[in-house]
Amino acid sequence: MSDYFATCPKGLEYLLRDELIAIGATDVHEALAGVRFSGNLDTAYRACLWSRLASRILVPIAEFEAASDDALYAGVQSVDWTDHLAPHATLAVDANTSQSKMAHSQFLAQRVKDAVVDQFRERGQERPAVDTEEPDVRINLRLRRDRATLSIDLAGSPLHRRGWREQQGEAPLKENLAAAMLLRAGWPQIYAQGGALLDPMCGSGTLLIEGALMAADVAPGLRRDYYGFLGWKQHDIPLWRGLLDEARKRAEAGLPALRSCFFGSDTDSRMVQTAKRNAQEAGVAGFFTLDRHDALHVAPPPGVTTGLVITNPPYGERLGDRESMPKLYRMLGEALRDRFTGWRAAILAGDAELGRATTLRPEKKYALYNGALETVLLIFELHARDETPRERPPLSAGAQMLKNRLEKNVRHLRKRLDREGIHAWRAYDQDLPEYAAAIDVYTDTSNTTHLHIQEYRAPADVPADVSQTRVREIARVAGELFETPRTRIALKTRERGKGGSKYGQFDQRGEFIEVEEGGLTFMVNLYDYLDTGLFLDHRLVRAKLRELAKGRRFLNLFAYTATASVYAAAGGARDTTSVDLSGTYLDWASRNLALNGFTGTKHRLMQLDATGFLKSSRDHFGLIYVDPPTFSNSKRADDFDVQRDHVALLLACADRLTGDGVIVFSNNFRRFTLDREALEDRLSIENWGAGSIPFDFSRRSNIHDCWLLRLKAAEGEINPWANVNVKK
């Protein structure tokens, strides 16, 4: 009996433990990224041949203290290497180190190799050569807390290399991780019960091929032509040949009995062809149906009523664009829910956020590592939707009051909304203190209503469960009044945590709607961010910018999604410059401009800090819009505080203003005080706060402040704006 260590990716340890026990290992104990076990050489060979989960099988041969270079060298030389390695053979050394004085793994590998070959040379024998690809013996050094463990790597190369893969995609799934996904999802049991296996994003076919070999009882290492023990002096050739013969007989019995129940598809025709070639090499192509089509149109194959849908979608890390990933996951979740009733599904999501974007409720979750990326495997049972309408309990007295108030607000606002063609507006704003939320209504360009409900901070003396009940009642009352299903209600609630209340986890849908305002169209996202991309309380500010923009160069600082720039362009601005630090918002801004036909060099988007832009720019503008956040502590710019820094900001804007230009300055800090004394030497100031508040925000007349600022004329000059009245 000998001791061994099977390595594996993190997250697979318990599965590998069970697999090794089934193979015949004894004294089995899981560790970090591996499993310790005991057995004879037959057990170790079986692990190399039959383990679907292990990466390597190591047999330890020495353990010693190695706090220094000399101690390491001496410890390696204490092993009689002629027991393991012939003089004419080749070798390679892998080394890893942690929490030790010697921290350079490449140096450690070199010293182990030196100690081995020096021993042969000192005995007058031929020095072994180095072969890093397929050596006769691969030595493994693990140095942890200055204690070294030397092992012979019986696998030689990672066991996930099964020998059938000819080609792979850009972000391939390792075969042992694919096997873990299938085992966690219960594929062997599903196959035994007559189910099918379907991968709608099959790539090079890894999941399907592993699933087929598993179902056919084909040893995962049967097609490998290289193992690390083949050149090892203690290799038992008859034993190994006997195990290979046994594995071949099992494959010869299992493959003909395999059902043709493996279905895969991919949008990339090259990947479909790669999957076909890999399946042919693995000997299972005859049982596969592989097609090119979009994963979001996936459906059960004709005549197939049950099985496992399993897939590894892109994460937006190496493949795909992270911003578009939530929408992909949501649409995949909808396809599974709507078309695969009675099936099981398994999705390896890039993270928990992407998993939530499916809108499916997982039965089980498992943390797995795809290389260095921590991922989450989600298992779903896809049940039929219950279409029977549930009888809802009567509204509470408080909820009935809320309903009455909301109905009254809508009656009061509706005629004016229709008359002025307003499609995005505020219906309720904490009118009743007990129901502390704002309800905004968005009607998109297809005339579909969406609701955006944002909870305000509840008083500290209101219990959390009471607050949660009231939020649910708000969503119910608003949904019923506007005949809007829960799927079109964005509900943003606060969670209590350290430092007070904060907003909880947002949805990750990647879903945009188009909303019209002032004859212009804007992209709005109700779910993924705290704000939607369109500040409704600034509707009249944007209109004022359109009124002032004609013939002027327009600068939009803290541009966000550049809705103000769209208005200025529509008002006849000569050109627009939109400045923001966020690449996400500037991409959104670009879409807003393009949606309204404003493209090209006349409409610049600049990813810069607003203050830095003002310092570096030499351009002058006839209209500057400044709507800064209350506070910002971006890593890419100096901290900004609107109360502390507004004077310096506005004076820097004045330096970039043409003689007859206008600065429109607004902000939403409720306790903000404009430092008139510091500004009035340079600028004339008009408070336009009251005139900038839309009628549907009348209950919150302090929701923002707004000023119009102009350069004062020099002594002896006439200020052309001195007698201009701004329309309210």
MIDOGU-101255 format. One line per field, with one value per residue (C-alpha): residue number from 1; residue in three letters; z, x, y. Coordinates in steps of 0.02 Angstrom, whole numbers. Layout:
# residues N
nr	[NUM;...]
rest	[Ala;...]
Z	[Z;...]
X	[X;...]
Y	[Y;...]
END
This chain:
# residues 728
nr	[1;2;3;4;5;6;7;8;9;10;11;12;13;14;15;16;17;18;19;20;21;22;23;24;25;26;27;28;29;30;31;32;33;34;35;36;37;38;39;40;41;42;43;44;45;46;47;48;49;50;51;52;53;54;55;56;57;58;59;60;61;62;63;64;65;66;67;68;69;70;71;72;73;74;75;76;77;78;79;80;81;82;83;84;85;86;87;88;89;90;91;92;93;94;95;96;97;98;99;100;101;102;103;104;105;106;107;108;109;110;111;112;113;114;115;116;117;118;119;120;121;122;123;124;125;126;127;128;129;130;131;132;133;134;135;136;137;138;139;140;141;142;143;144;145;146;147;148;149;150;151;152;153;154;155;156;157;158;159;160;161;162;163;164;165;166;167;168;169;170;171;172;173;174;175;176;177;178;179;180;181;182;183;184;185;186;187;188;189;190;191;192;193;194;195;196;197;198;199;200;201;202;203;204;205;206;207;208;209;210;211;212;213;214;215;216;217;218;219;220;221;222;223;224;225;226;227;228;229;230;231;232;233;234;235;236;237;238;239;240;241;242;243;244;245;246;247;248;249;250;251;252;253;254;255;256;257;258;259;260;261;262;263;264;265;266;267;268;269;270;271;272;273;274;275;276;277;278;279;280;281;282;283;284;285;286;287;288;289;290;291;292;293;294;295;296;297;298;299;300;301;302;303;304;305;306;307;308;309;310;311;312;313;314;315;316;317;318;319;320;321;322;323;324;325;326;327;328;329;330;331;332;333;334;335;336;337;338;339;340;341;342;343;344;345;346;347;348;349;350;351;352;353;354;355;356;357;358;359;360;361;362;363;364;365;366;367;368;369;370;371;372;373;374;375;376;377;378;379;380;381;382;383;384;385;386;387;388;389;390;391;392;393;394;395;396;397;398;399;400;401;402;403;404;405;406;407;408;409;410;411;412;413;414;415;416;417;418;419;420;421;422;423;424;425;426;427;428;429;430;431;432;433;434;435;436;437;438;439;440;441;442;443;444;445;446;447;448;449;450;451;452;453;454;455;456;457;458;459;460;461;462;463;464;465;466;467;468;469;470;471;472;473;474;475;476;477;478;479;480;481;482;483;484;485;486;487;488;489;490;491;492;493;494;495;496;497;498;499;500;501;502;503;504;505;506;507;508;509;510;511;512;513;514;515;516;517;518;519;520;521;522;523;524;525;526;527;528;529;530;531;532;533;534;535;536;537;538;539;540;541;542;543;544;545;546;547;548;549;550;551;552;553;554;555;556;557;558;559;560;561;562;563;564;565;566;567;568;569;570;571;572;573;574;575;576;577;578;579;580;581;582;583;584;585;586;587;588;589;590;591;592;593;594;595;596;597;598;599;600;601;602;603;604;605;606;607;608;609;610;611;612;613;614;615;616;617;618;619;620;621;622;623;624;625;626;627;628;629;630;631;632;633;634;635;636;637;638;639;640;641;642;643;644;645;646;647;648;649;650;651;652;653;654;655;656;657;658;659;660;661;662;663;664;665;666;667;668;669;670;671;672;673;674;675;676;677;678;679;680;681;682;683;684;685;686;687;688;689;690;691;692;693;694;695;696;697;698;699;700;701;702;703;704;705;706;707;708;709;710;711;712;713;714;715;716;717;718;719;720;721;722;723;724;725;726;727;728]
rest	[Met;Ser;Asp;Tyr;Phe;Ala;Thr;Cys;Pro;Lys;Gly;Leu;Glu;Tyr;Leu;Leu;Arg;Asp;Glu;Leu;Ile;Ala;Ile;Gly;Ala;Thr;Asp;Val;His;Glu;Ala;Leu;Ala;Gly;Val;Arg;Phe;Ser;Gly;Asn;Leu;Asp;Thr;Ala;Tyr;Arg;Ala;Cys;Leu;Trp;Ser;Arg;Leu;Ala;Ser;Arg;Ile;Leu;Val;Pro;Ile;Ala;Glu;Phe;Glu;Ala;Ala;Ser;Asp;Asp;Ala;Leu;Tyr;Ala;Gly;Val;Gln;Ser;Val;Asp;Trp;Thr;Asp;His;Leu;Ala;Pro;His;Ala;Thr;Leu;Ala;Val;Asp;Ala;Asn;Thr;Ser;Gln;Ser;Lys;Met;Ala;His;Ser;Gln;Phe;Leu;Ala;Gln;Arg;Val;Lys;Asp;Ala;Val;Val;Asp;Gln;Phe;Arg;Glu;Arg;Gly;Gln;Glu;Arg;Pro;Ala;Val;Asp;Thr;Glu;Glu;Pro;Asp;Val;Arg;Ile;Asn;Leu;Arg;Leu;Arg;Arg;Asp;Arg;Ala;Thr;Leu;Ser;Ile;Asp;Leu;Ala;Gly;Ser;Pro;Leu;His;Arg;Arg;Gly;Trp;Arg;Glu;Gln;Gln;Gly;Glu;Ala;Pro;Leu;Lys;Glu;Asn;Leu;Ala;Ala;Ala;Met;Leu;Leu;Arg;Ala;Gly;Trp;Pro;Gln;Ile;Tyr;Ala;Gln;Gly;Gly;Ala;Leu;Leu;Asp;Pro;Met;Cys;Gly;Ser;Gly;Thr;Leu;Leu;Ile;Glu;Gly;Ala;Leu;Met;Ala;Ala;Asp;Val;Ala;Pro;Gly;Leu;Arg;Arg;Asp;Tyr;Tyr;Gly;Phe;Leu;Gly;Trp;Lys;Gln;His;Asp;Ile;Pro;Leu;Trp;Arg;Gly;Leu;Leu;Asp;Glu;Ala;Arg;Lys;Arg;Ala;Glu;Ala;Gly;Leu;Pro;Ala;Leu;Arg;Ser;Cys;Phe;Phe;Gly;Ser;Asp;Thr;Asp;Ser;Arg;Met;Val;Gln;Thr;Ala;Lys;Arg;Asn;Ala;Gln;Glu;Ala;Gly;Val;Ala;Gly;Phe;Phe;Thr;Leu;Asp;Arg;His;Asp;Ala;Leu;His;Val;Ala;Pro;Pro;Pro;Gly;Val;Thr;Thr;Gly;Leu;Val;Ile;Thr;Asn;Pro;Pro;Tyr;Gly;Glu;Arg;Leu;Gly;Asp;Arg;Glu;Ser;Met;Pro;Lys;Leu;Tyr;Arg;Met;Leu;Gly;Glu;Ala;Leu;Arg;Asp;Arg;Phe;Thr;Gly;Trp;Arg;Ala;Ala;Ile;Leu;Ala;Gly;Asp;Ala;Glu;Leu;Gly;Arg;Ala;Thr;Thr;Leu;Arg;Pro;Glu;Lys;Lys;Tyr;Ala;Leu;Tyr;Asn;Gly;Ala;Leu;Glu;Thr;Val;Leu;Leu;Ile;Phe;Glu;Leu;His;Ala;Arg;Asp;Glu;Thr;Pro;Arg;Glu;Arg;Pro;Pro;Leu;Ser;Ala;Gly;Ala;Gln;Met;Leu;Lys;Asn;Arg;Leu;Glu;Lys;Asn;Val;Arg;His;Leu;Arg;Lys;Arg;Leu;Asp;Arg;Glu;Gly;Ile;His;Ala;Trp;Arg;Ala;Tyr;Asp;Gln;Asp;Leu;Pro;Glu;Tyr;Ala;Ala;Ala;Ile;Asp;Val;Tyr;Thr;Asp;Thr;Ser;Asn;Thr;Thr;His;Leu;His;Ile;Gln;Glu;Tyr;Arg;Ala;Pro;Ala;Asp;Val;Pro;Ala;Asp;Val;Ser;Gln;Thr;Arg;Val;Arg;Glu;Ile;Ala;Arg;Val;Ala;Gly;Glu;Leu;Phe;Glu;Thr;Pro;Arg;Thr;Arg;Ile;Ala;Leu;Lys;Thr;Arg;Glu;Arg;Gly;Lys;Gly;Gly;Ser;Lys;Tyr;Gly;Gln;Phe;Asp;Gln;Arg;Gly;Glu;Phe;Ile;Glu;Val;Glu;Glu;Gly;Gly;Leu;Thr;Phe;Met;Val;Asn;Leu;Tyr;Asp;Tyr;Leu;Asp;Thr;Gly;Leu;Phe;Leu;Asp;His;Arg;Leu;Val;Arg;Ala;Lys;Leu;Arg;Glu;Leu;Ala;Lys;Gly;Arg;Arg;Phe;Leu;Asn;Leu;Phe;Ala;Tyr;Thr;Ala;Thr;Ala;Ser;Val;Tyr;Ala;Ala;Ala;Gly;Gly;Ala;Arg;Asp;Thr;Thr;Ser;Val;Asp;Leu;Ser;Gly;Thr;Tyr;Leu;Asp;Trp;Ala;Ser;Arg;Asn;Leu;Ala;Leu;Asn;Gly;Phe;Thr;Gly;Thr;Lys;His;Arg;Leu;Met;Gln;Leu;Asp;Ala;Thr;Gly;Phe;Leu;Lys;Ser;Ser;Arg;Asp;His;Phe;Gly;Leu;Ile;Tyr;Val;Asp;Pro;Pro;Thr;Phe;Ser;Asn;Ser;Lys;Arg;Ala;Asp;Asp;Phe;Asp;Val;Gln;Arg;Asp;His;Val;Ala;Leu;Leu;Leu;Ala;Cys;Ala;Asp;Arg;Leu;Thr;Gly;Asp;Gly;Val;Ile;Val;Phe;Ser;Asn;Asn;Phe;Arg;Arg;Phe;Thr;Leu;Asp;Arg;Glu;Ala;Leu;Glu;Asp;Arg;Leu;Ser;Ile;Glu;Asn;Trp;Gly;Ala;Gly;Ser;Ile;Pro;Phe;Asp;Phe;Ser;Arg;Arg;Ser;Asn;Ile;His;Asp;Cys;Trp;Leu;Leu;Arg;Leu;Lys;Ala;Ala;Glu;Gly;Glu;Ile;Asn;Pro;Trp;Ala;Asn;Val;Asn;Val;Lys;Lys]
Z	[0;-42;-14;-161;-194;-334;-384;-454;-483;-327;-299;-361;-204;-135;-304;-330;-157;-201;-370;-296;-168;-311;-400;-246;-151;39;178;65;129;32;43;-42;-231;-211;-120;-21;-35;-12;-120;-219;-393;-470;-380;-442;-622;-613;-552;-702;-823;-748;-653;-744;-615;-566;-645;-589;-482;-375;-277;-139;-122;2;127;213;279;144;211;100;-69;7;110;-44;-146;-7;17;-168;-172;-24;-141;-242;-414;-496;-417;-527;-677;-802;-848;-1030;-986;-990;-847;-808;-645;-590;-433;-332;-171;-40;128;112;112;-65;-172;-352;-423;-581;-476;-366;-518;-583;-416;-408;-585;-543;-389;-488;-637;-524;-431;-593;-649;-480;-499;-670;-758;-910;-864;-895;-1022;-998;-1096;-1036;-1150;-1124;-1008;-952;-773;-713;-538;-434;-293;-171;-47;89;246;204;201;37;-34;-185;-291;-454;-568;-633;-754;-837;-918;-853;-853;-926;-1091;-1145;-1314;-1423;-1437;-1605;-1593;-1466;-1455;-1382;-1203;-1192;-1047;-972;-982;-795;-759;-889;-804;-636;-710;-778;-614;-511;-629;-611;-793;-761;-676;-810;-948;-856;-852;-1041;-1044;-1176;-1161;-1247;-1253;-1342;-1338;-1370;-1431;-1467;-1394;-1228;-1121;-1249;-1278;-1092;-1067;-1204;-1142;-966;-1025;-1131;-987;-1085;-978;-997;-1015;-1139;-1291;-1209;-1277;-1143;-955;-835;-771;-941;-924;-734;-677;-558;-697;-699;-884;-867;-737;-848;-1002;-905;-851;-1030;-1094;-962;-1010;-1196;-1163;-1063;-1203;-1335;-1235;-1191;-1356;-1463;-1328;-1323;-1371;-1501;-1375;-1385;-1461;-1480;-1569;-1584;-1677;-1747;-1890;-1864;-1686;-1748;-1868;-1728;-1616;-1754;-1780;-1593;-1579;-1722;-1638;-1475;-1567;-1525;-1677;-1734;-1578;-1598;-1686;-1707;-1790;-1813;-1734;-1599;-1420;-1381;-1506;-1432;-1412;-1367;-1516;-1597;-1495;-1346;-1189;-1049;-1015;-961;-1040;-991;-1051;-1015;-1080;-1102;-946;-1026;-960;-1106;-1227;-1255;-1187;-1001;-1028;-1144;-1039;-920;-1067;-1142;-977;-953;-1128;-1103;-940;-1028;-1166;-1039;-935;-1084;-1186;-1073;-946;-858;-900;-787;-830;-775;-814;-770;-739;-732;-562;-451;-536;-705;-625;-556;-728;-787;-672;-638;-459;-438;-340;-303;-320;-327;-331;-468;-542;-731;-732;-620;-638;-494;-567;-501;-566;-553;-562;-606;-612;-751;-693;-789;-751;-645;-757;-632;-569;-382;-281;-201;-22;1;18;193;254;221;47;8;59;-56;-199;-172;-171;-326;-421;-371;-431;-599;-625;-584;-701;-846;-953;-947;-981;-1135;-1191;-1178;-1245;-1090;-1086;-933;-773;-584;-520;-334;-221;-38;-30;118;245;280;97;69;-114;-283;-426;-603;-757;-923;-1081;-1216;-1402;-1426;-1303;-1166;-987;-867;-684;-588;-400;-288;-99;13;178;307;481;601;713;572;586;433;404;407;284;167;173;126;-21;-84;-66;-165;-308;-303;-299;-438;-545;-532;-564;-719;-773;-775;-734;-607;-747;-803;-630;-576;-386;-300;-113;25;138;311;335;409;390;377;237;62;-98;-120;-268;-434;-570;-714;-865;-991;-1051;-1128;-1182;-1295;-1221;-1310;-1229;-1315;-1485;-1452;-1409;-1268;-1209;-1033;-920;-772;-689;-689;-608;-471;-602;-766;-888;-896;-748;-754;-639;-767;-909;-910;-889;-1048;-1136;-1082;-1153;-1320;-1315;-1280;-1393;-1567;-1651;-1496;-1457;-1315;-1173;-1062;-904;-798;-955;-892;-1040;-1137;-1143;-1124;-1274;-1379;-1332;-1372;-1541;-1578;-1533;-1667;-1572;-1686;-1602;-1437;-1319;-1183;-1043;-918;-828;-857;-1014;-984;-982;-1133;-1232;-1179;-1229;-1400;-1425;-1372;-1495;-1637;-1600;-1639;-1791;-1709;-1759;-1827;-1771;-1724;-1572;-1465;-1319;-1200;-1057;-940;-769;-791;-691;-787;-952;-905;-856;-1015;-1143;-1242;-1326;-1287;-1280;-1291;-1180;-1038;-939;-768;-669;-550;-423;-241;-206;-307;-254;-418;-422;-585;-522;-368;-242;-283;-162;-242;-92;-67;-249;-346;-345;-423;-547;-604;-617;-724;-833;-844;-917;-1058;-1089;-1237;-1199;-1227;-1163;-1029;-893;-837;-666;-573;-435;-323;-155;-44;77;-57;-40;-187;-137;-224;-143;-219;-393;-415;-457;-614;-652;-651;-567;-597;-487;-603;-478;-464;-652;-684;-582;-688;-632;-586;-461;-375;-211;-207;-264;-188;-288;-376;-392;-553;-595;-757;-750;-873;-882;-816;-940;-912;-851;-990;-1089;-1109;-1047;-1185;-1060;-932;-982;-1044;-957;-950;-989;-843]
X	[0;60;-3;-55;-121;-244;-249;-406;-479;-548;-730;-712;-634;-790;-840;-663;-664;-820;-750;-587;-683;-782;-619;-557;-453;-445;-410;-480;-476;-512;-391;-378;-378;-352;-383;-264;-290;-205;-197;-84;-15;-173;-273;-158;-166;-356;-361;-257;-366;-540;-543;-650;-610;-427;-291;-140;-101;54;149;253;430;511;469;594;628;689;707;858;931;1060;929;821;969;1022;846;826;996;946;828;904;845;903;747;641;739;853;1013;963;785;712;638;544;511;356;367;247;278;175;211;397;561;597;459;520;447;556;714;652;618;794;875;777;832;1013;1012;943;1062;1212;1178;1188;1345;1431;1402;1482;1318;1243;1155;965;902;760;596;461;325;321;463;491;474;394;444;331;393;272;351;235;294;473;428;456;360;436;321;320;181;101;-11;136;19;-149;-280;-411;-319;-418;-336;-489;-481;-413;-470;-547;-628;-559;-617;-622;-701;-583;-645;-636;-739;-865;-874;-903;-1046;-1127;-1109;-1177;-1325;-1362;-1331;-1296;-1466;-1555;-1478;-1527;-1707;-1710;-1668;-1571;-1423;-1433;-1306;-1369;-1196;-1092;-931;-807;-926;-841;-998;-1084;-930;-897;-1081;-1077;-917;-989;-1151;-1058;-942;-788;-634;-588;-403;-426;-374;-220;-54;54;62;199;224;265;450;454;568;435;305;214;184;77;-35;-62;-98;-226;-315;-315;-390;-526;-565;-572;-695;-807;-802;-839;-992;-1049;-1032;-1148;-1282;-1271;-1430;-1430;-1484;-1350;-1397;-1290;-1292;-1189;-1205;-1029;-1025;-839;-873;-1006;-879;-749;-873;-910;-725;-696;-845;-778;-607;-691;-791;-964;-1009;-1142;-1244;-1241;-1352;-1258;-1330;-1294;-1425;-1452;-1456;-1604;-1713;-1669;-1812;-1827;-1789;-1941;-2003;-1890;-1987;-1859;-1675;-1539;-1501;-1323;-1215;-1069;-1120;-992;-954;-895;-719;-629;-773;-914;-954;-998;-1128;-1229;-1212;-1360;-1480;-1411;-1434;-1610;-1664;-1587;-1683;-1845;-1815;-1785;-1937;-2054;-2000;-1920;-2053;-2005;-1820;-1675;-1554;-1376;-1290;-1110;-1131;-984;-1044;-1197;-1256;-1265;-1351;-1487;-1508;-1586;-1735;-1742;-1737;-1598;-1628;-1441;-1284;-1103;-945;-827;-667;-648;-460;-431;-610;-727;-895;-1060;-1149;-1337;-1455;-1638;-1792;-1900;-2080;-2234;-2298;-2453;-2571;-2714;-2738;-2716;-2848;-2760;-2799;-2891;-2787;-2743;-2815;-2649;-2634;-2812;-2763;-2612;-2723;-2844;-2701;-2620;-2785;-2812;-2638;-2664;-2833;-2755;-2605;-2677;-2751;-2593;-2482;-2585;-2592;-2404;-2360;-2263;-2222;-2108;-2170;-2184;-2350;-2315;-2180;-2197;-2368;-2408;-2265;-2300;-2271;-2101;-2064;-2065;-2164;-2113;-2209;-2120;-2220;-2101;-2113;-2214;-2344;-2300;-2303;-2160;-2147;-1993;-2020;-1882;-1897;-1843;-1758;-1886;-1879;-1768;-1916;-2006;-1969;-1888;-2032;-2160;-2056;-2042;-2230;-2264;-2144;-2235;-2400;-2333;-2284;-2452;-2557;-2457;-2455;-2644;-2682;-2571;-2610;-2426;-2363;-2226;-2102;-2114;-2094;-1919;-1922;-1769;-1771;-1654;-1565;-1503;-1320;-1163;-1162;-1351;-1470;-1411;-1487;-1478;-1427;-1492;-1556;-1438;-1552;-1457;-1629;-1657;-1820;-1842;-1938;-1991;-1973;-1991;-1998;-1832;-1797;-1688;-1625;-1684;-1630;-1747;-1664;-1475;-1427;-1488;-1537;-1623;-1525;-1658;-1677;-1864;-1852;-1736;-1863;-1881;-1693;-1665;-1798;-1710;-1547;-1631;-1699;-1527;-1422;-1453;-1290;-1187;-1051;-1117;-1017;-1098;-997;-1037;-1133;-1202;-1303;-1294;-1481;-1440;-1323;-1462;-1576;-1441;-1407;-1594;-1597;-1469;-1305;-1153;-1073;-1080;-946;-999;-875;-891;-773;-880;-853;-1020;-1115;-1021;-1067;-1248;-1228;-1166;-1320;-1435;-1352;-1355;-1537;-1583;-1471;-1329;-1166;-997;-859;-981;-1032;-882;-883;-735;-694;-616;-637;-737;-613;-466;-552;-581;-399;-331;-455;-425;-596;-734;-917;-1076;-1176;-1108;-1216;-1150;-1250;-1124;-1152;-1164;-1005;-884;-730;-682;-512;-474;-501;-486;-628;-769;-891;-1019;-1034;-847;-793;-932;-849;-688;-788;-898;-754;-661;-818;-817;-641;-709;-866;-889;-933;-1119;-1121;-1228;-1187;-1335;-1290;-1400;-1379;-1486;-1402;-1548;-1439;-1337;-1300;-1231;-1083;-1143;-1011;-870;-950;-1032;-871;-862;-1037;-1214;-1326;-1509;-1597;-1708;-1744;-1932;-1956;-1858;-1969;-2096;-2278;-2273;-2134;-2227;-2236;-2045;-2005;-1831;-1784;-1651;-1587;-1544;-1456;-1416;-1246;-1172;-1010;-1021;-971;-804;-808;-873;-948;-1133;-1192;-1307;-1399;-1436;-1619;-1658;-1802;-1799;-1966;-2035]
Y	[0;176;350;459;634;672;855;938;1112;1195;1149;970;894;807;738;672;592;493;446;379;278;200;159;64;190;181;307;444;625;784;931;1100;1071;885;721;609;421;254;99;-13;23;-48;88;226;162;150;330;387;288;311;475;603;738;727;833;732;579;605;474;558;490;609;746;861;1036;1155;1331;1365;1325;1207;1115;1090;1025;906;841;801;715;606;513;371;426;266;187;299;357;271;366;381;440;614;715;874;963;1059;1165;1270;1364;1455;1536;1492;1587;1529;1602;1582;1420;1422;1432;1289;1180;1216;1168;1004;962;1005;893;745;756;793;630;532;624;599;412;415;383;468;629;624;750;873;856;976;905;716;665;487;548;708;762;871;983;1062;1184;1245;1336;1284;1099;1008;861;773;666;569;630;470;568;657;783;847;710;826;800;648;624;659;849;905;1086;1202;1373;1533;1497;1306;1214;1087;909;875;1031;975;805;890;991;833;739;884;897;711;664;478;459;562;455;295;359;388;574;670;790;959;1101;1259;1341;1186;1267;1128;998;963;940;829;720;699;658;527;443;441;361;231;181;233;266;450;407;265;368;445;381;461;441;492;315;237;283;261;120;53;42;-126;-159;-318;-234;-83;-188;-286;-127;-62;-226;-215;-34;-78;-219;-103;26;-106;-156;19;114;5;20;210;302;442;571;706;874;1028;1194;1353;1517;1496;1372;1345;1286;1166;1089;1081;992;867;829;809;693;588;577;524;390;458;564;441;476;667;794;958;1113;1297;1410;1540;1475;1588;1492;1323;1199;1014;902;820;674;711;753;752;769;890;1058;1100;1243;1358;1531;1670;1772;1934;1900;1820;1807;1929;2099;2104;2240;2127;1969;1996;2010;1849;1757;1826;1774;1602;1585;1633;1505;1367;1414;1426;1274;1143;1098;936;952;991;1132;1168;1334;1377;1564;1684;1746;1756;1917;1832;1684;1799;1875;1710;1749;1561;1498;1369;1210;1197;1304;1248;1355;1293;1363;1377;1403;1554;1615;1579;1529;1461;1307;1328;1179;1210;1099;1171;1155;1206;1379;1384;1484;1478;1656;1664;1752;1898;1947;2112;2268;2324;2488;2575;2501;2558;2734;2722;2664;2809;2936;2863;2863;3044;3092;3008;3093;3261;3239;3140;3280;3385;3236;3194;3375;3399;3227;3172;2986;2976;3057;3045;2978;2973;3043;2993;3074;2962;2953;2769;2726;2807;2783;2869;2792;2841;2789;2756;2722;2661;2693;2533;2605;2480;2541;2510;2562;2617;2612;2676;2659;2801;2767;2712;2790;2695;2651;2559;2371;2294;2170;2312;2412;2262;2231;2412;2403;2248;2339;2487;2370;2282;2440;2525;2368;2348;2531;2542;2363;2323;2147;2120;2081;2262;2339;2389;2388;2461;2436;2486;2363;2403;2371;2444;2632;2645;2604;2567;2502;2316;2211;2275;2160;2126;2118;2221;2275;2446;2525;2677;2823;2983;3153;3320;3238;3151;2969;2904;2735;2698;2555;2532;2384;2381;2546;2662;2792;2752;2861;2997;3116;3155;3305;3390;3386;3577;3603;3503;3606;3766;3701;3669;3848;3923;3811;3882;3933;3899;3775;3664;3586;3454;3417;3264;3216;3049;2980;3145;3177;3362;3353;3276;3421;3549;3467;3468;3653;3694;3692;3711;3561;3467;3403;3279;3243;3100;2981;2826;2725;2640;2804;2872;2717;2746;2930;2880;2772;2915;3035;2909;2864;3045;3062;3159;3075;3121;3239;3377;3276;3231;3109;3125;3007;3133;3212;3373;3478;3407;3443;3625;3645;3568;3635;3794;3791;3917;3874;3978;3860;3754;3634;3582;3453;3374;3236;3284;3188;3082;2983;2902;2817;2907;3084;3192;3183;3303;3384;3499;3614;3628;3633;3721;3892;3829;3726;3871;3994;3867;3858;4048;4038;3932;4038;4155;4336;4311;4133;4051;3925;3819;3749;3625;3497;3387;3417;3469;3569;3656;3842;3939;4047;4205;4316;4213;4213;4384;4478;4375;4312;4377;4248;4211;4085;3981;3842;3866;3879;3719;3601;3502;3501;3315;3354;3496;3400;3401;3577;3562;3408;3511;3689;3778;3941;4033;4118;4242;4339;4516;4650;4735;4916;5027;4883;4846;4677;4613;4504;4639;4661;4486;4399;4211;4131;4034]
END
